[in-house]
Each structure stands twice: as structure tokens, then as C-alpha cells.
Amino acid sequence: MSRVLEDIFYGNLRPNENIHPKHSEYQELNRKISSLIENYHKRLPPHEYDELEQLLDLMGQTTSMYSAAAYTEGFRLGVRIMIEVMGAGEKEESASRWNLF
């Protein structure tokens, strides 16, 4: 059995843990975000800062959901590309035969 299939079966495959954006500004943007959050923490009364944290948590949840949907769609697109390349002119027949789409 393939190692990837075993990892999926045992729940060891976590692609989100291997995502490390290579954009040059990524680390700097994270530093700026942390600095701004720390400034709000110092300036806001506790109840207002808690509301800000709730907002940020909700935004993080929606971002995570969007990322999961984008990952899934990207994976589906990759499979469709593989089917088309491997089947050349048989894409639609293969897809319907396997109920892929």
C-alpha cells in the first residue's frame, strides 16, 4: 500500500501543517498584526479587547473554512486534470463511469 494512503487511513496526513508562505512580506505582516493587537490590548478596556478578540477569532474561523474549501476545490481540479491527461479523449466517459463529477 502507498505511504500516502496509509497516512490518510491513520490520520497522519495534515497538509495544513506544511504550509509556509514564501512571500517575502509574510513575516513582516505577521509582526505588524501582532504589534497592532498588542497596542489594542494596552489601550482598550478589558471588555472591549475581549470583543476584538472574538471578532478576530470569528475572522480566523471564516478564513480557515475558506482555505479548506479552496484546498478541496484545488484537489478536485487536480484530479480532473489527471483524468483528462490520462484519458485524453475519454474524460467525460471516465468521470461518469466513476461518478466523479
N, CA, C and O atoms as a GROMACS GRO file, in nm:
protein
  404
    1MET      N    1   0.085  -0.118   0.000
    1MET     CA    2   0.000   0.000   0.000
    1MET      C    3   0.090   0.124   0.000
    1MET      O    4   0.198   0.125   0.059
    2SER      N    5   0.042   0.226  -0.066
    2SER     CA    6   0.115   0.352  -0.074
    2SER      C    7   0.129   0.416   0.064
    2SER      O    8   0.037   0.406   0.146
    3ARG      N    9   0.238   0.480   0.090
    3ARG     CA   10   0.260   0.550   0.217
    3ARG      C   11   0.157   0.662   0.236
    3ARG      O   12   0.111   0.684   0.347
    4VAL      N   13   0.122   0.732   0.128
    4VAL     CA   14   0.023   0.839   0.137
    4VAL      C   15  -0.112   0.781   0.180
    4VAL      O   16  -0.180   0.838   0.265
    5LEU      N   17  -0.150   0.669   0.121
    5LEU     CA   18  -0.277   0.606   0.158
    5LEU      C   19  -0.277   0.562   0.304
    5LEU      O   20  -0.377   0.576   0.373
    6GLU      N   21  -0.166   0.510   0.349
    6GLU     CA   22  -0.156   0.472   0.491
    6GLU      C   23  -0.167   0.594   0.581
    6GLU      O   24  -0.236   0.591   0.683
    7ASP      N   25  -0.102   0.700   0.544
    7ASP     CA   26  -0.109   0.823   0.623
    7ASP      C   27  -0.251   0.878   0.629
    7ASP      O   28  -0.296   0.925   0.733
    8ILE      N   29  -0.322   0.872   0.516
    8ILE     CA   30  -0.463   0.915   0.517
    8ILE      C   31  -0.544   0.826   0.609
    8ILE      O   32  -0.622   0.874   0.691
    9PHE      N   33  -0.525   0.695   0.597
    9PHE     CA   34  -0.601   0.600   0.678
    9PHE      C   35  -0.579   0.623   0.827
    9PHE      O   36  -0.674   0.623   0.905
   10TYR      N   37  -0.455   0.642   0.866
   10TYR     CA   38  -0.423   0.659   1.009
   10TYR      C   39  -0.438   0.803   1.058
   10TYR      O   40  -0.412   0.832   1.174
   11GLY      N   41  -0.479   0.892   0.970
   11GLY     CA   42  -0.500   1.031   1.010
   11GLY      C   43  -0.370   1.108   1.030
   11GLY      O   44  -0.367   1.208   1.102
   12ASN      N   45  -0.264   1.062   0.966
   12ASN     CA   46  -0.134   1.126   0.982
   12ASN      C   47  -0.104   1.232   0.876
   12ASN      O   48  -0.002   1.300   0.884
   13LEU      N   49  -0.190   1.244   0.779
   13LEU     CA   50  -0.166   1.340   0.672
   13LEU      C   51  -0.236   1.471   0.707
   13LEU      O   52  -0.359   1.478   0.711
   14ARG      N   53  -0.157   1.573   0.733
   14ARG     CA   54  -0.209   1.705   0.770
   14ARG      C   55  -0.142   1.811   0.683
   14ARG      O   56  -0.047   1.876   0.727
   15PRO      N   57  -0.190   1.829   0.560
   15PRO     CA   58  -0.122   1.922   0.468
   15PRO      C   59  -0.117   2.065   0.520
   15PRO      O   60  -0.027   2.141   0.484
   16ASN      N   61  -0.214   2.103   0.602
   16ASN     CA   62  -0.214   2.240   0.653
   16ASN      C   63  -0.093   2.269   0.741
   16ASN      O   64  -0.056   2.385   0.758
   17GLU      N   65  -0.031   2.166   0.798
   17GLU     CA   66   0.087   2.187   0.882
   17GLU      C   67   0.212   2.213   0.799
   17GLU      O   68   0.314   2.256   0.853
   18ASN      N   69   0.204   2.188   0.670
   18ASN     CA   70   0.320   2.206   0.583
   18ASN      C   71   0.313   2.335   0.501
   18ASN      O   72   0.394   2.357   0.412
   19ILE      N   73   0.216   2.418   0.532
   19ILE     CA   74   0.201   2.542   0.457
   19ILE      C   75   0.287   2.650   0.521
   19ILE      O   76   0.267   2.690   0.636
   20HIS      N   77   0.383   2.697   0.443
   20HIS     CA   78   0.473   2.803   0.487
   20HIS      C   79   0.484   2.904   0.373
   20HIS      O   80   0.568   2.887   0.284
   21PRO      N   81   0.401   3.008   0.375
   21PRO     CA   82   0.405   3.104   0.265
   21PRO      C   83   0.546   3.156   0.240
   21PRO      O   84   0.618   3.190   0.334
   22LYS      N   85   0.583   3.161   0.115
   22LYS     CA   86   0.718   3.205   0.078
   22LYS      C   87   0.722   3.352   0.040
   22LYS      O   88   0.828   3.405   0.005
   23HIS      N   89   0.608   3.418   0.046
   23HIS     CA   90   0.603   3.560   0.010
   23HIS      C   91   0.694   3.637   0.105
   23HIS      O   92   0.690   3.616   0.227
   24SER      N   93   0.773   3.724   0.051
   24SER     CA   94   0.873   3.797   0.131
   24SER      C   95   0.810   3.884   0.240
   24SER      O   96   0.875   3.910   0.341
   25GLU      N   97   0.688   3.928   0.222
   25GLU     CA   98   0.626   4.017   0.320
   25GLU      C   99   0.549   3.943   0.428
   25GLU      O  100   0.501   4.007   0.522
   26TYR      N  101   0.537   3.814   0.419
   26TYR     CA  102   0.452   3.738   0.511
   26TYR      C  103   0.491   3.756   0.658
   26TYR      O  104   0.407   3.789   0.741
   27GLN      N  105   0.617   3.736   0.689
   27GLN     CA  106   0.664   3.750   0.828
   27GLN      C  107   0.647   3.893   0.878
   27GLN      O  108   0.608   3.915   0.993
   28GLU      N  109   0.677   3.989   0.792
   28GLU     CA  110   0.662   4.129   0.831
   28GLU      C  111   0.516   4.164   0.859
   28GLU      O  112   0.487   4.234   0.956
   29LEU      N  113   0.426   4.115   0.778
   29LEU     CA  114   0.284   4.140   0.802
   29LEU      C  115   0.239   4.078   0.934
   29LEU      O  116   0.161   4.139   1.008
   30ASN      N  117   0.286   3.959   0.964
   30ASN     CA  118   0.253   3.896   1.092
   30ASN      C  119   0.305   3.977   1.210
   30ASN      O  120   0.237   3.989   1.312
   31ARG      N  121   0.425   4.031   1.197
   31ARG     CA  122   0.480   4.116   1.303
   31ARG      C  123   0.395   4.241   1.323
   31ARG      O  124   0.368   4.282   1.436
   32LYS      N  125   0.352   4.302   1.213
   32LYS     CA  126   0.268   4.421   1.222
   32LYS      C  127   0.134   4.389   1.288
   32LYS      O  128   0.085   4.465   1.372
   33ILE      N  129   0.075   4.276   1.251
   33ILE     CA  130  -0.052   4.235   1.312
   33ILE      C  131  -0.035   4.216   1.462
   33ILE      O  132  -0.116   4.264   1.541
   34SER      N  133   0.070   4.146   1.501
   34SER     CA  134   0.095   4.122   1.643
   34SER      C  135   0.115   4.253   1.719
   34SER      O  136   0.065   4.269   1.830
   35SER      N  137   0.188   4.344   1.659
   35SER     CA  138   0.212   4.474   1.722
   35SER      C  139   0.082   4.552   1.740
   35SER      O  140   0.058   4.610   1.845
   36LEU      N  141  -0.001   4.553   1.637
   36LEU     CA  142  -0.129   4.624   1.647
   36LEU      C  143  -0.220   4.561   1.752
   36LEU      O  144  -0.285   4.632   1.828
   37ILE      N  145  -0.223   4.431   1.756
   37ILE     CA  146  -0.306   4.363   1.856
   37ILE      C  147  -0.256   4.395   1.996
   37ILE      O  148  -0.336   4.419   2.087
   38GLU      N  149  -0.126   4.396   2.014
   38GLU     CA  150  -0.070   4.429   2.145
   38GLU      C  151  -0.103   4.573   2.183
   38GLU      O  152  -0.133   4.601   2.299
   39ASN      N  153  -0.100   4.664   2.087
   39ASN     CA  154  -0.137   4.804   2.114
   39ASN      C  155  -0.283   4.814   2.157
   39ASN      O  156  -0.315   4.887   2.250
   40TYR      N  157  -0.371   4.741   2.089
   40TYR     CA  158  -0.513   4.741   2.128
   40TYR      C  159  -0.530   4.683   2.268
   40TYR      O  160  -0.612   4.730   2.346
   41HIS      N  161  -0.453   4.580   2.297
   41HIS     CA  162  -0.462   4.517   2.429
   41HIS      C  163  -0.425   4.618   2.540
   41HIS      O  164  -0.486   4.618   2.647
   42LYS      N  165  -0.327   4.701   2.513
   42LYS     CA  166  -0.284   4.801   2.611
   42LYS      C  167  -0.383   4.917   2.624
   42LYS      O  168  -0.402   4.971   2.733
   43ARG      N  169  -0.446   4.955   2.512
   43ARG     CA  170  -0.531   5.075   2.512
   43ARG      C  171  -0.678   5.051   2.544
   43ARG      O  172  -0.744   5.137   2.602
   44LEU      N  173  -0.728   4.936   2.508
   44LEU     CA  174  -0.872   4.912   2.526
   44LEU      C  175  -0.905   4.860   2.665
   44LEU      O  176  -0.825   4.790   2.726
   45PRO      N  177  -1.022   4.894   2.713
   45PRO     CA  178  -1.068   4.832   2.837
   45PRO      C  179  -1.086   4.681   2.813
   45PRO      O  180  -1.109   4.639   2.700
   46PRO      N  181  -1.075   4.601   2.918
   46PRO     CA  182  -1.080   4.455   2.901
   46PRO      C  183  -1.201   4.405   2.822
   46PRO      O  184  -1.186   4.318   2.736
   47HIS      N  185  -1.321   4.458   2.848
   47HIS     CA  186  -1.439   4.408   2.778
   47HIS      C  187  -1.435   4.440   2.628
   47HIS      O  188  -1.481   4.361   2.547
   48GLU      N  189  -1.379   4.555   2.593
   48GLU     CA  190  -1.368   4.590   2.451
   48GLU      C  191  -1.261   4.506   2.382
   48GLU      O  192  -1.277   4.464   2.267
   49TYR      N  193  -1.151   4.481   2.453
   49TYR     CA  194  -1.047   4.395   2.395
   49TYR      C  195  -1.100   4.254   2.375
   49TYR      O  196  -1.068   4.189   2.276
   50ASP      N  197  -1.182   4.205   2.469
   50ASP     CA  198  -1.242   4.072   2.454
   50ASP      C  199  -1.330   4.066   2.329
   50ASP      O  200  -1.331   3.966   2.258
   51GLU      N  201  -1.404   4.174   2.304
   51GLU     CA  202  -1.487   4.179   2.183
   51GLU      C  203  -1.400   4.176   2.057
   51GLU      O  204  -1.433   4.110   1.959
   52LEU      N  205  -1.288   4.249   2.062
   52LEU     CA  206  -1.196   4.249   1.949
   52LEU      C  207  -1.140   4.108   1.926
   52LEU      O  208  -1.131   4.062   1.813
   53GLU      N  209  -1.104   4.040   2.033
   53GLU     CA  210  -1.055   3.902   2.022
   53GLU      C  211  -1.160   3.810   1.962
   53GLU      O  212  -1.129   3.724   1.880
   54GLN      N  213  -1.285   3.829   2.004
   54GLN     CA  214  -1.394   3.748   1.948
   54GLN      C  215  -1.406   3.772   1.798
   54GLN      O  216  -1.422   3.678   1.720
   55LEU      N  217  -1.398   3.898   1.758
   55LEU     CA  218  -1.404   3.932   1.616
   55LEU      C  219  -1.289   3.865   1.540
   55LEU      O  220  -1.311   3.805   1.434
   56LEU      N  221  -1.169   3.875   1.593
   56LEU     CA  222  -1.054   3.814   1.527
   56LEU      C  223  -1.068   3.662   1.520
   56LEU      O  224  -1.031   3.600   1.420
   57ASP      N  225  -1.120   3.601   1.626
   57ASP     CA  226  -1.143   3.456   1.624
   57ASP      C  227  -1.243   3.417   1.517
   57ASP      O  228  -1.222   3.320   1.444
   58LEU      N  229  -1.352   3.493   1.505
   58LEU     CA  230  -1.453   3.464   1.402
   58LEU      C  231  -1.394   3.480   1.262
   58LEU      O  232  -1.420   3.400   1.173
   59MET      N  233  -1.313   3.584   1.244
   59MET     CA  234  -1.248   3.604   1.115
   59MET      C  235  -1.153   3.489   1.085
   59MET      O  236  -1.144   3.444   0.971
   60GLY      N  237  -1.082   3.441   1.187
   60GLY     CA  238  -0.994   3.326   1.169
   60GLY      C  239  -1.071   3.201   1.130
   60GLY      O  240  -1.025   3.123   1.047
   61GLN      N  241  -1.187   3.182   1.190
   61GLN     CA  242  -1.269   3.066   1.156
   61GLN      C  243  -1.317   3.072   1.012
   61GLN      O  244  -1.313   2.972   0.940
   62THR      N  245  -1.362   3.190   0.968
   62THR     CA  246  -1.408   3.201   0.830
   62THR      C  247  -1.292   3.184   0.732
   62THR      O  248  -1.309   3.124   0.625
   63THR      N  249  -1.177   3.236   0.767
   63THR     CA  250  -1.059   3.219   0.682
   63THR      C  251  -1.022   3.071   0.672
   63THR      O  252  -0.988   3.022   0.564
   64SER      N  253  -1.029   3.001   0.783
   64SER     CA  254  -1.000   2.858   0.784
   64SER      C  255  -1.098   2.781   0.696
   64SER      O  256  -1.058   2.692   0.621
   65MET      N  257  -1.226   2.815   0.706
   65MET     CA  258  -1.328   2.748   0.623
   65MET      C  259  -1.304   2.776   0.475
   65MET      O  260  -1.316   2.686   0.392
   66TYR      N  261  -1.270   2.900   0.444
   66TYR     CA  262  -1.242   2.936   0.305
   66TYR      C  263  -1.119   2.860   0.254
   66TYR      O  264  -1.119   2.809   0.142
   67SER      N  265  -1.016   2.852   0.336
   67SER     CA  266  -0.894   2.781   0.296
   67SER      C  267  -0.922   2.633   0.272
   67SER      O  268  -0.870   2.575   0.177
   68ALA      N  269  -1.003   2.572   0.358
   68ALA     CA  270  -1.038   2.431   0.341
   68ALA      C  271  -1.116   2.411   0.211
   68ALA      O  272  -1.092   2.314   0.139
   69ALA      N  273  -1.209   2.502   0.182
   69ALA     CA  274  -1.285   2.492   0.057
   69ALA      C  275  -1.195   2.511  -0.065
   69ALA      O  276  -1.211   2.442  -0.165
   70ALA      N  277  -1.100   2.604  -0.056
   70ALA     CA  278  -1.006   2.628  -0.166
   70ALA      C  279  -0.917   2.506  -0.187
   70ALA      O  280  -0.889   2.468  -0.301
   71TYR      N  281  -0.871   2.446  -0.079
   71TYR     CA  282  -0.789   2.325  -0.087
   71TYR      C  283  -0.866   2.212  -0.155
   71TYR      O  284  -0.814   2.145  -0.244
   72THR      N  285  -0.991   2.193  -0.113
   72THR     CA  286  -1.075   2.088  -0.170
   72THR      C  287  -1.097   2.112  -0.318
   72THR      O  288  -1.085   2.019  -0.399
   73GLU      N  289  -1.130   2.234  -0.354
   73GLU     CA  290  -1.153   2.265  -0.495
   73GLU      C  291  -1.025   2.247  -0.576
   73GLU      O  292  -1.030   2.196  -0.688
   74GLY      N  293  -0.912   2.287  -0.521
   74GLY     CA  294  -0.784   2.267  -0.589
   74GLY      C  295  -0.753   2.120  -0.610
   74GLY      O  296  -0.702   2.081  -0.715
   75PHE      N  297  -0.782   2.039  -0.511
   75PHE     CA  298  -0.759   1.895  -0.522
   75PHE      C  299  -0.850   1.837  -0.630
   75PHE      O  300  -0.805   1.756  -0.712
   76ARG      N  301  -0.976   1.877  -0.630
   76ARG     CA  302  -1.070   1.828  -0.733
   76ARG      C  303  -1.023   1.867  -0.873
   76ARG      O  304  -1.028   1.788  -0.966
   77LEU      N  305  -0.976   1.991  -0.885
   77LEU     CA  306  -0.927   2.036  -1.014
   77LEU      C  307  -0.806   1.952  -1.057
   77LEU      O  308  -0.796   1.913  -1.174
   78GLY      N  309  -0.716   1.924  -0.963
   78GLY     CA  310  -0.601   1.840  -0.994
   78GLY      C  311  -0.642   1.701  -1.042
   78GLY      O  312  -0.583   1.647  -1.136
   79VAL      N  313  -0.743   1.643  -0.979
   79VAL     CA  314  -0.791   1.511  -1.019
   79VAL      C  315  -0.853   1.518  -1.159
   79VAL      O  316  -0.830   1.430  -1.242
   80ARG      N  317  -0.932   1.624  -1.185
   80ARG     CA  318  -0.991   1.637  -1.318
   80ARG      C  319  -0.884   1.652  -1.425
   80ARG      O  320  -0.896   1.597  -1.534
   81ILE      N  321  -0.777   1.726  -1.393
   81ILE     CA  322  -0.666   1.741  -1.488
   81ILE      C  323  -0.601   1.605  -1.514
   81ILE      O  324  -0.573   1.571  -1.628
   82MET      N  325  -0.579   1.529  -1.408
   82MET     CA  326  -0.518   1.396  -1.424
   82MET      C  327  -0.606   1.305  -1.509
   82MET      O  328  -0.556   1.233  -1.595
   83ILE      N  329  -0.736   1.308  -1.485
   83ILE     CA  330  -0.828   1.225  -1.562
   83ILE      C  331  -0.823   1.264  -1.710
   83ILE      O  332  -0.817   1.178  -1.798
   84GLU      N  333  -0.824   1.394  -1.735
   84GLU     CA  334  -0.821   1.440  -1.874
   84GLU      C  335  -0.690   1.400  -1.941
   84GLU      O  336  -0.691   1.354  -2.055
   85VAL      N  337  -0.579   1.418  -1.872
   85VAL     CA  338  -0.449   1.385  -1.931
   85VAL      C  339  -0.435   1.234  -1.953
   85VAL      O  340  -0.389   1.191  -2.058
   86MET      N  341  -0.475   1.157  -1.856
   86MET     CA  342  -0.459   1.012  -1.866
   86MET      C  343  -0.559   0.951  -1.964
   86MET      O  344  -0.528   0.852  -2.030
   87GLY      N  345  -0.677   1.009  -1.974
   87GLY     CA  346  -0.778   0.952  -2.061
   87GLY      C  347  -0.785   1.018  -2.196
   87GLY      O  348  -0.860   0.973  -2.283
   88ALA      N  349  -0.710   1.123  -2.217
   88ALA     CA  350  -0.709   1.202  -2.340
   88ALA      C  351  -0.851   1.237  -2.382
   88ALA      O  352  -0.904   1.336  -2.332
   89GLY      N  353  -0.915   1.163  -2.470
   89GLY     CA  354  -1.049   1.196  -2.517
   89GLY      C  355  -1.159   1.128  -2.439
   89GLY      O  356  -1.276   1.143  -2.472
   90GLU      N  357  -1.123   1.052  -2.336
   90GLU     CA  358  -1.221   0.975  -2.261
   90GLU      C  359  -1.260   1.040  -2.129
   90GLU      O  360  -1.315   0.972  -2.042
   91LYS      N  361  -1.233   1.166  -2.112
   91LYS     CA  362  -1.257   1.234  -1.984
   91LYS      C  363  -1.401   1.219  -1.936
   91LYS      O  364  -1.424   1.174  -1.824
   92GLU      N  365  -1.495   1.255  -2.020
   92GLU     CA  366  -1.634   1.252  -1.977
   92GLU      C  367  -1.681   1.110  -1.949
   92GLU      O  368  -1.755   1.086  -1.854
   93GLU      N  369  -1.638   1.015  -2.031
   93GLU     CA  370  -1.677   0.876  -2.009
   93GLU      C  371  -1.621   0.823  -1.878
   93GLU      O  372  -1.692   0.757  -1.802
   94SER      N  373  -1.493   0.852  -1.850
   94SER     CA  374  -1.431   0.806  -1.726
   94SER      C  375  -1.495   0.869  -1.605
   94SER      O  376  -1.520   0.802  -1.505
   95ALA      N  377  -1.522   0.998  -1.613
   95ALA     CA  378  -1.581   1.069  -1.500
   95ALA      C  379  -1.720   1.016  -1.469
   95ALA      O  380  -1.754   0.994  -1.353
   96SER      N  381  -1.799   0.994  -1.573
   96SER     CA  382  -1.935   0.944  -1.547
   96SER      C  383  -1.933   0.800  -1.500
   96SER      O  384  -2.016   0.761  -1.418
   97ARG      N  385  -1.841   0.721  -1.551
   97ARG     CA  386  -1.831   0.581  -1.511
   97ARG      C  387  -1.798   0.569  -1.363
   97ARG      O  388  -1.847   0.479  -1.295
   98TRP      N  389  -1.714   0.659  -1.313
   98TRP     CA  390  -1.672   0.654  -1.173
   98TRP      C  391  -1.753   0.749  -1.086
   98TRP      O  392  -1.725   0.762  -0.966
   99ASN      N  393  -1.852   0.815  -1.143
   99ASN     CA  394  -1.935   0.912  -1.071
   99ASN      C  395  -1.851   1.016  -0.998
   99ASN      O  396  -1.877   1.049  -0.882
  100LEU      N  397  -1.750   1.066  -1.068
  100LEU     CA  398  -1.660   1.163  -1.005
  100LEU      C  399  -1.716   1.304  -1.008
  100LEU      O  400  -1.686   1.384  -0.919
  101PHE      N  401  -1.798   1.337  -1.108
  101PHE     CA  402  -1.842   1.475  -1.120
  101PHE      C  403  -1.989   1.479  -1.156
  101PHE      O  404  -2.046   1.587  -1.170
   0.00000   0.00000   0.00000
